[in-house]
């Protein structure tokens, strides 16, 4: 299932006309930069766990196909 993310831009907290990602918030009023950092942390953790599972193949599951 695809998850949709919605972000709210708060122009009332803006000082200039340039869009600043620090002023973007999630619907729960959480800063966008914090959300992205947490998402990246979760992604990095999942990649690390997958690599660990690939490297830790149990000995009985390693087959010699060259015989």
CHARMM internal coordinates of N, CA and C (Angstrom, degrees):
IC EDIT
DIST 1 N 1 CA 1.4477
DIST 1 CA 1 C 1.5311
ANGL 1 N 1 CA 1 C 108.56
DIST 1 C 2 N 1.2916
ANGL 1 CA 1 C 2 N 115.22
DIHE 1 N 1 CA 1 C 2 N 136.78
DIST 2 N 2 CA 1.4608
ANGL 1 C 2 N 2 CA 120.12
DIHE 1 CA 1 C 2 N 2 CA -179.49
DIST 2 CA 2 C 1.5230
ANGL 2 N 2 CA 2 C 109.83
DIHE 1 C 2 N 2 CA 2 C -86.60
DIST 2 C 3 N 1.3115
ANGL 2 CA 2 C 3 N 115.32
DIHE 2 N 2 CA 2 C 3 N 134.66
DIST 3 N 3 CA 1.4615
ANGL 2 C 3 N 3 CA 120.40
DIHE 2 CA 2 C 3 N 3 CA -179.57
DIST 3 CA 3 C 1.5225
ANGL 3 N 3 CA 3 C 108.77
DIHE 2 C 3 N 3 CA 3 C -101.79
DIST 3 C 4 N 1.2947
ANGL 3 CA 3 C 4 N 116.23
DIHE 3 N 3 CA 3 C 4 N 130.89
DIST 4 N 4 CA 1.4594
ANGL 3 C 4 N 4 CA 120.82
DIHE 3 CA 3 C 4 N 4 CA 178.85
DIST 4 CA 4 C 1.5187
ANGL 4 N 4 CA 4 C 109.92
DIHE 3 C 4 N 4 CA 4 C -97.51
DIST 4 C 5 N 1.3152
ANGL 4 CA 4 C 5 N 114.60
DIHE 4 N 4 CA 4 C 5 N 137.06
DIST 5 N 5 CA 1.4610
ANGL 4 C 5 N 5 CA 120.35
DIHE 4 CA 4 C 5 N 5 CA 176.93
DIST 5 CA 5 C 1.5186
ANGL 5 N 5 CA 5 C 108.70
DIHE 4 C 5 N 5 CA 5 C -112.54
DIST 5 C 6 N 1.3008
ANGL 5 CA 5 C 6 N 116.29
DIHE 5 N 5 CA 5 C 6 N 131.00
DIST 6 N 6 CA 1.4554
ANGL 5 C 6 N 6 CA 121.45
DIHE 5 CA 5 C 6 N 6 CA 177.60
DIST 6 CA 6 C 1.5190
ANGL 6 N 6 CA 6 C 108.88
DIHE 5 C 6 N 6 CA 6 C -113.34
DIST 6 C 7 N 1.3103
ANGL 6 CA 6 C 7 N 115.09
DIHE 6 N 6 CA 6 C 7 N 137.67
DIST 7 N 7 CA 1.4579
ANGL 6 C 7 N 7 CA 120.14
DIHE 6 CA 6 C 7 N 7 CA 179.31
DIST 7 CA 7 C 1.5171
ANGL 7 N 7 CA 7 C 109.56
DIHE 6 C 7 N 7 CA 7 C -125.65
DIST 7 C 8 N 1.2989
ANGL 7 CA 7 C 8 N 115.06
DIHE 7 N 7 CA 7 C 8 N 141.95
DIST 8 N 8 CA 1.4596
ANGL 7 C 8 N 8 CA 121.85
DIHE 7 CA 7 C 8 N 8 CA -177.96
DIST 8 CA 8 C 1.5217
ANGL 8 N 8 CA 8 C 107.97
DIHE 7 C 8 N 8 CA 8 C -111.71
DIST 8 C 9 N 1.3280
ANGL 8 CA 8 C 9 N 115.71
DIHE 8 N 8 CA 8 C 9 N 129.58
DIST 9 N 9 CA 1.4589
ANGL 8 C 9 N 9 CA 119.85
DIHE 8 CA 8 C 9 N 9 CA 177.16
DIST 9 CA 9 C 1.5147
ANGL 9 N 9 CA 9 C 107.94
DIHE 8 C 9 N 9 CA 9 C -96.03
DIST 9 C 10 N 1.3139
ANGL 9 CA 9 C 10 N 116.37
DIHE 9 N 9 CA 9 C 10 N 129.56
DIST 10 N 10 CA 1.4579
ANGL 9 C 10 N 10 CA 121.19
DIHE 9 CA 9 C 10 N 10 CA -176.47
DIST 10 CA 10 C 1.5280
ANGL 10 N 10 CA 10 C 110.13
DIHE 9 C 10 N 10 CA 10 C -104.10
DIST 10 C 11 N 1.3085
ANGL 10 CA 10 C 11 N 118.37
DIHE 10 N 10 CA 10 C 11 N 86.89
DIST 11 N 11 CA 1.4684
ANGL 10 C 11 N 11 CA 119.57
DIHE 10 CA 10 C 11 N 11 CA -179.42
DIST 11 CA 11 C 1.5245
ANGL 11 N 11 CA 11 C 113.08
DIHE 10 C 11 N 11 CA 11 C -66.98
DIST 11 C 12 N 1.3340
ANGL 11 CA 11 C 12 N 116.92
DIHE 11 N 11 CA 11 C 12 N -19.70
DIST 12 N 12 CA 1.4607
ANGL 11 C 12 N 12 CA 118.88
DIHE 11 CA 11 C 12 N 12 CA 178.69
DIST 12 CA 12 C 1.5328
ANGL 12 N 12 CA 12 C 111.35
DIHE 11 C 12 N 12 CA 12 C -67.97
DIST 12 C 13 N 1.3246
ANGL 12 CA 12 C 13 N 117.26
DIHE 12 N 12 CA 12 C 13 N -19.78
DIST 13 N 13 CA 1.4642
ANGL 12 C 13 N 13 CA 120.71
DIHE 12 CA 12 C 13 N 13 CA 177.15
DIST 13 CA 13 C 1.5336
ANGL 13 N 13 CA 13 C 111.34
DIHE 12 C 13 N 13 CA 13 C -97.10
DIST 13 C 14 N 1.3031
ANGL 13 CA 13 C 14 N 116.09
DIHE 13 N 13 CA 13 C 14 N 9.86
DIST 14 N 14 CA 1.4541
ANGL 13 C 14 N 14 CA 121.39
DIHE 13 CA 13 C 14 N 14 CA -174.46
DIST 14 CA 14 C 1.5226
ANGL 14 N 14 CA 14 C 111.21
DIHE 13 C 14 N 14 CA 14 C -94.28
DIST 14 C 15 N 1.3319
ANGL 14 CA 14 C 15 N 116.10
DIHE 14 N 14 CA 14 C 15 N 140.76
DIST 15 N 15 CA 1.4595
ANGL 14 C 15 N 15 CA 120.65
DIHE 14 CA 14 C 15 N 15 CA 178.65
DIST 15 CA 15 C 1.5208
ANGL 15 N 15 CA 15 C 111.69
DIHE 14 C 15 N 15 CA 15 C -104.68
DIST 15 C 16 N 1.3290
ANGL 15 CA 15 C 16 N 117.20
DIHE 15 N 15 CA 15 C 16 N -31.85
DIST 16 N 16 CA 1.4630
ANGL 15 C 16 N 16 CA 120.70
DIHE 15 CA 15 C 16 N 16 CA 178.95
DIST 16 CA 16 C 1.5232
ANGL 16 N 16 CA 16 C 109.21
DIHE 15 C 16 N 16 CA 16 C -120.34
DIST 16 C 17 N 1.3261
ANGL 16 CA 16 C 17 N 116.62
DIHE 16 N 16 CA 16 C 17 N 178.21
DIST 17 N 17 CA 1.4631
ANGL 16 C 17 N 17 CA 120.35
DIHE 16 CA 16 C 17 N 17 CA -178.05
DIST 17 CA 17 C 1.5223
ANGL 17 N 17 CA 17 C 112.65
DIHE 16 C 17 N 17 CA 17 C -88.70
DIST 17 C 18 N 1.3185
ANGL 17 CA 17 C 18 N 117.44
DIHE 17 N 17 CA 17 C 18 N -1.82
DIST 18 N 18 CA 1.4630
ANGL 17 C 18 N 18 CA 121.28
DIHE 17 CA 17 C 18 N 18 CA 178.38
DIST 18 CA 18 C 1.5279
ANGL 18 N 18 CA 18 C 108.34
DIHE 17 C 18 N 18 CA 18 C -83.28
DIST 18 C 19 N 1.3350
ANGL 18 CA 18 C 19 N 116.40
DIHE 18 N 18 CA 18 C 19 N 133.78
DIST 19 N 19 CA 1.4682
ANGL 18 C 19 N 19 CA 119.75
DIHE 18 CA 18 C 19 N 19 CA -179.79
DIST 19 CA 19 C 1.5208
ANGL 19 N 19 CA 19 C 108.95
DIHE 18 C 19 N 19 CA 19 C -73.44
DIST 19 C 20 N 1.2795
ANGL 19 CA 19 C 20 N 115.17
DIHE 19 N 19 CA 19 C 20 N 123.18
DIST 20 N 20 CA 1.4575
ANGL 19 C 20 N 20 CA 122.22
DIHE 19 CA 19 C 20 N 20 CA -178.74
DIST 20 CA 20 C 1.5290
ANGL 20 N 20 CA 20 C 108.34
DIHE 19 C 20 N 20 CA 20 C -108.09
DIST 20 C 21 N 1.3411
ANGL 20 CA 20 C 21 N 118.41
DIHE 20 N 20 CA 20 C 21 N 122.93
DIST 21 N 21 CA 1.4690
ANGL 20 C 21 N 21 CA 119.60
DIHE 20 CA 20 C 21 N 21 CA -179.88
DIST 21 CA 21 C 1.5271
ANGL 21 N 21 CA 21 C 113.43
DIHE 20 C 21 N 21 CA 21 C -60.70
DIST 21 C 22 N 1.3256
ANGL 21 CA 21 C 22 N 116.89
DIHE 21 N 21 CA 21 C 22 N -21.75
DIST 22 N 22 CA 1.4627
ANGL 21 C 22 N 22 CA 119.13
DIHE 21 CA 21 C 22 N 22 CA 177.91
DIST 22 CA 22 C 1.5280
ANGL 22 N 22 CA 22 C 112.15
DIHE 21 C 22 N 22 CA 22 C -68.64
DIST 22 C 23 N 1.3158
ANGL 22 CA 22 C 23 N 116.50
DIHE 22 N 22 CA 22 C 23 N -15.63
DIST 23 N 23 CA 1.4645
ANGL 22 C 23 N 23 CA 120.14
DIHE 22 CA 22 C 23 N 23 CA 179.57
DIST 23 CA 23 C 1.5262
ANGL 23 N 23 CA 23 C 112.42
DIHE 22 C 23 N 23 CA 23 C -98.77
DIST 23 C 24 N 1.3192
ANGL 23 CA 23 C 24 N 117.16
DIHE 23 N 23 CA 23 C 24 N 4.32
DIST 24 N 24 CA 1.4608
ANGL 23 C 24 N 24 CA 121.08
DIHE 23 CA 23 C 24 N 24 CA 176.50
DIST 24 CA 24 C 1.5282
ANGL 24 N 24 CA 24 C 108.15
DIHE 23 C 24 N 24 CA 24 C -91.17
DIST 24 C 25 N 1.3077
ANGL 24 CA 24 C 25 N 115.20
DIHE 24 N 24 CA 24 C 25 N 138.55
DIST 25 N 25 CA 1.4640
ANGL 24 C 25 N 25 CA 121.04
DIHE 24 CA 24 C 25 N 25 CA -176.37
DIST 25 CA 25 C 1.5176
ANGL 25 N 25 CA 25 C 109.99
DIHE 24 C 25 N 25 CA 25 C -130.87
DIST 25 C 26 N 1.3132
ANGL 25 CA 25 C 26 N 116.34
DIHE 25 N 25 CA 25 C 26 N 153.51
DIST 26 N 26 CA 1.4557
ANGL 25 C 26 N 26 CA 119.93
DIHE 25 CA 25 C 26 N 26 CA 172.27
DIST 26 CA 26 C 1.5256
ANGL 26 N 26 CA 26 C 107.95
DIHE 25 C 26 N 26 CA 26 C -77.52
DIST 26 C 27 N 1.3051
ANGL 26 CA 26 C 27 N 115.96
DIHE 26 N 26 CA 26 C 27 N 176.26
DIST 27 N 27 CA 1.4658
ANGL 26 C 27 N 27 CA 119.56
DIHE 26 CA 26 C 27 N 27 CA -179.47
DIST 27 CA 27 C 1.5241
ANGL 27 N 27 CA 27 C 110.76
DIHE 26 C 27 N 27 CA 27 C -63.45
DIST 27 C 28 N 1.3258
ANGL 27 CA 27 C 28 N 116.80
DIHE 27 N 27 CA 27 C 28 N -28.46
DIST 28 N 28 CA 1.4673
ANGL 27 C 28 N 28 CA 121.18
DIHE 27 CA 27 C 28 N 28 CA 179.39
DIST 28 CA 28 C 1.5157
ANGL 28 N 28 CA 28 C 112.37
DIHE 27 C 28 N 28 CA 28 C -83.91
DIST 28 C 29 N 1.3161
ANGL 28 CA 28 C 29 N 117.19
DIHE 28 N 28 CA 28 C 29 N 13.58
DIST 29 N 29 CA 1.4672
ANGL 28 C 29 N 29 CA 123.90
DIHE 28 CA 28 C 29 N 29 CA 179.29
DIST 29 CA 29 C 1.5340
ANGL 29 N 29 CA 29 C 111.75
DIHE 28 C 29 N 29 CA 29 C 64.22
DIST 29 C 30 N 1.3186
ANGL 29 CA 29 C 30 N 114.27
DIHE 29 N 29 CA 29 C 30 N 37.08
DIST 30 N 30 CA 1.4666
ANGL 29 C 30 N 30 CA 121.01
DIHE 29 CA 29 C 30 N 30 CA 176.44
DIST 30 CA 30 C 1.5257
ANGL 30 N 30 CA 30 C 108.09
DIHE 29 C 30 N 30 CA 30 C -103.07
DIST 30 C 31 N 1.3142
ANGL 30 CA 30 C 31 N 120.13
DIHE 30 N 30 CA 30 C 31 N 135.40
DIST 31 N 31 CA 1.4676
ANGL 30 C 31 N 31 CA 121.20
DIHE 30 CA 30 C 31 N 31 CA -178.19
DIST 31 CA 31 C 1.5341
ANGL 31 N 31 CA 31 C 112.56
DIHE 30 C 31 N 31 CA 31 C -61.38
DIST 31 C 32 N 1.3140
ANGL 31 CA 31 C 32 N 115.41
DIHE 31 N 31 CA 31 C 32 N 141.88
DIST 32 N 32 CA 1.4626
ANGL 31 C 32 N 32 CA 121.31
DIHE 31 CA 31 C 32 N 32 CA -178.39
DIST 32 CA 32 C 1.5288
ANGL 32 N 32 CA 32 C 111.68
DIHE 31 C 32 N 32 CA 32 C -61.39
DIST 32 C 33 N 1.3097
ANGL 32 CA 32 C 33 N 117.38
DIHE 32 N 32 CA 32 C 33 N -41.75
DIST 33 N 33 CA 1.4680
ANGL 32 C 33 N 33 CA 120.06
DIHE 32 CA 32 C 33 N 33 CA -178.37
DIST 33 CA 33 C 1.5304
ANGL 33 N 33 CA 33 C 111.37
DIHE 32 C 33 N 33 CA 33 C -62.72
DIST 33 C 34 N 1.3074
ANGL 33 CA 33 C 34 N 116.72
DIHE 33 N 33 CA 33 C 34 N -38.12
DIST 34 N 34 CA 1.4722
ANGL 33 C 34 N 34 CA 120.61
DIHE 33 CA 33 C 34 N 34 CA 177.11
DIST 34 CA 34 C 1.5261
ANGL 34 N 34 CA 34 C 110.30
DIHE 33 C 34 N 34 CA 34 C -66.72
DIST 34 C 35 N 1.3281
ANGL 34 CA 34 C 35 N 116.74
DIHE 34 N 34 CA 34 C 35 N -41.92
DIST 35 N 35 CA 1.4572
ANGL 34 C 35 N 35 CA 121.97
DIHE 34 CA 34 C 35 N 35 CA 178.23
DIST 35 CA 35 C 1.5344
ANGL 35 N 35 CA 35 C 110.56
DIHE 34 C 35 N 35 CA 35 C -60.57
DIST 35 C 36 N 1.3321
ANGL 35 CA 35 C 36 N 116.56
DIHE 35 N 35 CA 35 C 36 N -46.40
DIST 36 N 36 CA 1.4634
ANGL 35 C 36 N 36 CA 120.61
DIHE 35 CA 35 C 36 N 36 CA -179.92
DIST 36 CA 36 C 1.5258
ANGL 36 N 36 CA 36 C 111.33
DIHE 35 C 36 N 36 CA 36 C -63.79
DIST 36 C 37 N 1.2996
ANGL 36 CA 36 C 37 N 117.05
DIHE 36 N 36 CA 36 C 37 N -40.25
DIST 37 N 37 CA 1.4655
ANGL 36 C 37 N 37 CA 120.86
DIHE 36 CA 36 C 37 N 37 CA 179.20
DIST 37 CA 37 C 1.5287
ANGL 37 N 37 CA 37 C 110.15
DIHE 36 C 37 N 37 CA 37 C -62.67
DIST 37 C 38 N 1.3223
ANGL 37 CA 37 C 38 N 117.05
DIHE 37 N 37 CA 37 C 38 N -43.77
DIST 38 N 38 CA 1.4633
ANGL 37 C 38 N 38 CA 120.59
DIHE 37 CA 37 C 38 N 38 CA 179.07
DIST 38 CA 38 C 1.5263
ANGL 38 N 38 CA 38 C 111.56
DIHE 37 C 38 N 38 CA 38 C -65.68
DIST 38 C 39 N 1.3270
ANGL 38 CA 38 C 39 N 116.80
DIHE 38 N 38 CA 38 C 39 N -40.36
DIST 39 N 39 CA 1.4619
ANGL 38 C 39 N 39 CA 120.53
DIHE 38 CA 38 C 39 N 39 CA 177.99
DIST 39 CA 39 C 1.5285
ANGL 39 N 39 CA 39 C 110.46
DIHE 38 C 39 N 39 CA 39 C -62.42
DIST 39 C 40 N 1.3207
ANGL 39 CA 39 C 40 N 116.67
DIHE 39 N 39 CA 39 C 40 N -41.89
DIST 40 N 40 CA 1.4656
ANGL 39 C 40 N 40 CA 120.96
DIHE 39 CA 39 C 40 N 40 CA 178.83
DIST 40 CA 40 C 1.5207
ANGL 40 N 40 CA 40 C 111.04
DIHE 39 C 40 N 40 CA 40 C -65.76
DIST 40 C 41 N 1.3185
ANGL 40 CA 40 C 41 N 117.06
DIHE 40 N 40 CA 40 C 41 N -38.13
DIST 41 N 41 CA 1.4625
ANGL 40 C 41 N 41 CA 121.06
DIHE 40 CA 40 C 41 N 41 CA 178.19
DIST 41 CA 41 C 1.5273
ANGL 41 N 41 CA 41 C 110.57
DIHE 40 C 41 N 41 CA 41 C -63.09
DIST 41 C 42 N 1.3179
ANGL 41 CA 41 C 42 N 117.09
DIHE 41 N 41 CA 41 C 42 N -43.78
DIST 42 N 42 CA 1.4700
ANGL 41 C 42 N 42 CA 121.46
DIHE 41 CA 41 C 42 N 42 CA 178.71
DIST 42 CA 42 C 1.5253
ANGL 42 N 42 CA 42 C 109.98
DIHE 41 C 42 N 42 CA 42 C -64.19
DIST 42 C 43 N 1.3238
ANGL 42 CA 42 C 43 N 116.81
DIHE 42 N 42 CA 42 C 43 N -43.62
DIST 43 N 43 CA 1.4628
ANGL 42 C 43 N 43 CA 121.11
DIHE 42 CA 42 C 43 N 43 CA 179.13
DIST 43 CA 43 C 1.5319
ANGL 43 N 43 CA 43 C 110.64
DIHE 42 C 43 N 43 CA 43 C -60.99
DIST 43 C 44 N 1.3252
ANGL 43 CA 43 C 44 N 117.14
DIHE 43 N 43 CA 43 C 44 N -46.89
DIST 44 N 44 CA 1.4667
ANGL 43 C 44 N 44 CA 121.21
DIHE 43 CA 43 C 44 N 44 CA 179.20
DIST 44 CA 44 C 1.5264
ANGL 44 N 44 CA 44 C 111.38
DIHE 43 C 44 N 44 CA 44 C -60.40
DIST 44 C 45 N 1.3204
ANGL 44 CA 44 C 45 N 116.76
DIHE 44 N 44 CA 44 C 45 N -40.42
DIST 45 N 45 CA 1.4619
ANGL 44 C 45 N 45 CA 120.92
DIHE 44 CA 44 C 45 N 45 CA 178.87
DIST 45 CA 45 C 1.5344
ANGL 45 N 45 CA 45 C 110.78
DIHE 44 C 45 N 45 CA 45 C -64.01
DIST 45 C 46 N 1.3277
ANGL 45 CA 45 C 46 N 117.20
DIHE 45 N 45 CA 45 C 46 N -43.80
DIST 46 N 46 CA 1.4656
ANGL 45 C 46 N 46 CA 120.82
DIHE 45 CA 45 C 46 N 46 CA 179.85
DIST 46 CA 46 C 1.5250
ANGL 46 N 46 CA 46 C 111.07
DIHE 45 C 46 N 46 CA 46 C -63.58
DIST 46 C 47 N 1.3272
ANGL 46 CA 46 C 47 N 116.81
DIHE 46 N 46 CA 46 C 47 N -42.04
DIST 47 N 47 CA 1.4643
ANGL 46 C 47 N 47 CA 120.49
DIHE 46 CA 46 C 47 N 47 CA 177.99
DIST 47 CA 47 C 1.5290
ANGL 47 N 47 CA 47 C 110.34
DIHE 46 C 47 N 47 CA 47 C -62.77
DIST 47 C 48 N 1.3043
ANGL 47 CA 47 C 48 N 117.16
DIHE 47 N 47 CA 47 C 48 N -42.18
DIST 48 N 48 CA 1.4668
ANGL 47 C 48 N 48 CA 122.00
DIHE 47 CA 47 C 48 N 48 CA 179.00
DIST 48 CA 48 C 1.5330
ANGL 48 N 48 CA 48 C 110.82
DIHE 47 C 48 N 48 CA 48 C -61.43
DIST 48 C 49 N 1.3290
ANGL 48 CA 48 C 49 N 116.90
DIHE 48 N 48 CA 48 C 49 N -43.52
DIST 49 N 49 CA 1.4612
ANGL 48 C 49 N 49 CA 120.56
DIHE 48 CA 48 C 49 N 49 CA -179.57
DIST 49 CA 49 C 1.5307
ANGL 49 N 49 CA 49 C 111.26
DIHE 48 C 49 N 49 CA 49 C -66.73
DIST 49 C 50 N 1.3116
ANGL 49 CA 49 C 50 N 117.24
DIHE 49 N 49 CA 49 C 50 N -39.00
DIST 50 N 50 CA 1.4659
ANGL 49 C 50 N 50 CA 120.80
DIHE 49 CA 49 C 50 N 50 CA 178.61
DIST 50 CA 50 C 1.5249
ANGL 50 N 50 CA 50 C 110.05
DIHE 49 C 50 N 50 CA 50 C -65.23
DIST 50 C 51 N 1.3210
ANGL 50 CA 50 C 51 N 117.13
DIHE 50 N 50 CA 50 C 51 N -44.21
DIST 51 N 51 CA 1.4688
ANGL 50 C 51 N 51 CA 120.36
DIHE 50 CA 50 C 51 N 51 CA 178.03
DIST 51 CA 51 C 1.5222
ANGL 51 N 51 CA 51 C 110.75
DIHE 50 C 51 N 51 CA 51 C -61.62
DIST 51 C 52 N 1.3068
ANGL 51 CA 51 C 52 N 116.38
DIHE 51 N 51 CA 51 C 52 N -39.35
DIST 52 N 52 CA 1.4636
ANGL 51 C 52 N 52 CA 120.60
DIHE 51 CA 51 C 52 N 52 CA 179.61
DIST 52 CA 52 C 1.5330
ANGL 52 N 52 CA 52 C 110.65
DIHE 51 C 52 N 52 CA 52 C -65.24
DIST 52 C 53 N 1.3319
ANGL 52 CA 52 C 53 N 117.69
DIHE 52 N 52 CA 52 C 53 N -40.86
DIST 53 N 53 CA 1.4635
ANGL 52 C 53 N 53 CA 120.95
DIHE 52 CA 52 C 53 N 53 CA 178.74
DIST 53 CA 53 C 1.5236
ANGL 53 N 53 CA 53 C 110.99
DIHE 52 C 53 N 53 CA 53 C -65.54
DIST 53 C 54 N 1.3295
ANGL 53 CA 53 C 54 N 116.37
DIHE 53 N 53 CA 53 C 54 N -38.23
DIST 54 N 54 CA 1.4617
ANGL 53 C 54 N 54 CA 120.08
DIHE 53 CA 53 C 54 N 54 CA 179.45
DIST 54 CA 54 C 1.5291
ANGL 54 N 54 CA 54 C 110.30
DIHE 53 C 54 N 54 CA 54 C -66.57
DIST 54 C 55 N 1.3065
ANGL 54 CA 54 C 55 N 117.29
DIHE 54 N 54 CA 54 C 55 N -40.80
DIST 55 N 55 CA 1.4660
ANGL 54 C 55 N 55 CA 121.23
DIHE 54 CA 54 C 55 N 55 CA -178.27
DIST 55 CA 55 C 1.5276
ANGL 55 N 55 CA 55 C 112.23
DIHE 54 C 55 N 55 CA 55 C -74.20
DIST 55 C 56 N 1.3109
ANGL 55 CA 55 C 56 N 118.32
DIHE 55 N 55 CA 55 C 56 N -27.14
DIST 56 N 56 CA 1.4657
ANGL 55 C 56 N 56 CA 122.05
DIHE 55 CA 55 C 56 N 56 CA -175.89
DIST 56 CA 56 C 1.5299
ANGL 56 N 56 CA 56 C 111.72
DIHE 55 C 56 N 56 CA 56 C -100.23
DIST 56 C 57 N 1.3274
ANGL 56 CA 56 C 57 N 116.25
DIHE 56 N 56 CA 56 C 57 N 53.14
DIST 57 N 57 CA 1.4655
ANGL 56 C 57 N 57 CA 119.10
DIHE 56 CA 56 C 57 N 57 CA 178.26
DIST 57 CA 57 C 1.5289
ANGL 57 N 57 CA 57 C 107.63
DIHE 56 C 57 N 57 CA 57 C -74.16
DIST 57 C 58 N 1.3170
ANGL 57 CA 57 C 58 N 117.67
DIHE 57 N 57 CA 57 C 58 N 129.91
DIST 58 N 58 CA 1.4718
ANGL 57 C 58 N 58 CA 119.48
DIHE 57 CA 57 C 58 N 58 CA 178.98
DIST 58 CA 58 C 1.5372
ANGL 58 N 58 CA 58 C 110.89
DIHE 57 C 58 N 58 CA 58 C -60.87
DIST 58 C 59 N 1.3021
ANGL 58 CA 58 C 59 N 116.26
DIHE 58 N 58 CA 58 C 59 N 148.59
DIST 59 N 59 CA 1.4682
ANGL 58 C 59 N 59 CA 122.03
DIHE 58 CA 58 C 59 N 59 CA -174.30
DIST 59 CA 59 C 1.5280
ANGL 59 N 59 CA 59 C 112.12
DIHE 58 C 59 N 59 CA 59 C -60.31
DIST 59 C 60 N 1.3267
ANGL 59 CA 59 C 60 N 118.17
DIHE 59 N 59 CA 59 C 60 N -36.35
DIST 60 N 60 CA 1.4541
ANGL 59 C 60 N 60 CA 120.52
DIHE 59 CA 59 C 60 N 60 CA -178.19
DIST 60 CA 60 C 1.5290
ANGL 60 N 60 CA 60 C 112.74
DIHE 59 C 60 N 60 CA 60 C -70.79
DIST 60 C 61 N 1.3097
ANGL 60 CA 60 C 61 N 117.98
DIHE 60 N 60 CA 60 C 61 N -14.75
DIST 61 N 61 CA 1.4603
ANGL 60 C 61 N 61 CA 120.39
DIHE 60 CA 60 C 61 N 61 CA 179.33
DIST 61 CA 61 C 1.5267
ANGL 61 N 61 CA 61 C 112.59
DIHE 60 C 61 N 61 CA 61 C -94.46
DIST 61 C 62 N 1.3147
ANGL 61 CA 61 C 62 N 117.34
DIHE 61 N 61 CA 61 C 62 N -2.17
DIST 62 N 62 CA 1.4626
ANGL 61 C 62 N 62 CA 120.81
DIHE 61 CA 61 C 62 N 62 CA 178.09
DIST 62 CA 62 C 1.5260
ANGL 62 N 62 CA 62 C 107.10
DIHE 61 C 62 N 62 CA 62 C -90.68
DIST 62 C 63 N 1.3181
ANGL 62 CA 62 C 63 N 116.12
DIHE 62 N 62 CA 62 C 63 N 118.66
DIST 63 N 63 CA 1.4553
ANGL 62 C 63 N 63 CA 121.56
DIHE 62 CA 62 C 63 N 63 CA -177.49
DIST 63 CA 63 C 1.5215
ANGL 63 N 63 CA 63 C 109.50
DIHE 62 C 63 N 63 CA 63 C -109.59
DIST 63 C 64 N 1.3149
ANGL 63 CA 63 C 64 N 115.43
DIHE 63 N 63 CA 63 C 64 N 147.03
DIST 64 N 64 CA 1.4572
ANGL 63 C 64 N 64 CA 120.35
DIHE 63 CA 63 C 64 N 64 CA 177.31
DIST 64 CA 64 C 1.5252
ANGL 64 N 64 CA 64 C 107.45
DIHE 63 C 64 N 64 CA 64 C -96.77
DIST 64 C 65 N 1.3186
ANGL 64 CA 64 C 65 N 116.72
DIHE 64 N 64 CA 64 C 65 N 103.80
DIST 65 N 65 CA 1.4569
ANGL 64 C 65 N 65 CA 121.44
DIHE 64 CA 64 C 65 N 65 CA -177.03
DIST 65 CA 65 C 1.5296
ANGL 65 N 65 CA 65 C 111.83
DIHE 64 C 65 N 65 CA 65 C -87.90
DIST 65 C 66 N 1.3115
ANGL 65 CA 65 C 66 N 118.38
DIHE 65 N 65 CA 65 C 66 N -1.51
DIST 66 N 66 CA 1.4638
ANGL 65 C 66 N 66 CA 120.86
DIHE 65 CA 65 C 66 N 66 CA -176.06
DIST 66 CA 66 C 1.5276
ANGL 66 N 66 CA 66 C 112.62
DIHE 65 C 66 N 66 CA 66 C -91.72
DIST 66 C 67 N 1.2993
ANGL 66 CA 66 C 67 N 119.08
DIHE 66 N 66 CA 66 C 67 N 0.36
DIST 67 N 67 CA 1.4755
ANGL 66 C 67 N 67 CA 120.96
DIHE 66 CA 66 C 67 N 67 CA 179.68
DIST 67 CA 67 C 1.4943
ANGL 67 N 67 CA 67 C 111.33
DIHE 66 C 67 N 67 CA 67 C -79.93
END
COOR INIT
IC SEED 1 N 1 CA 1 C
IC BUILD
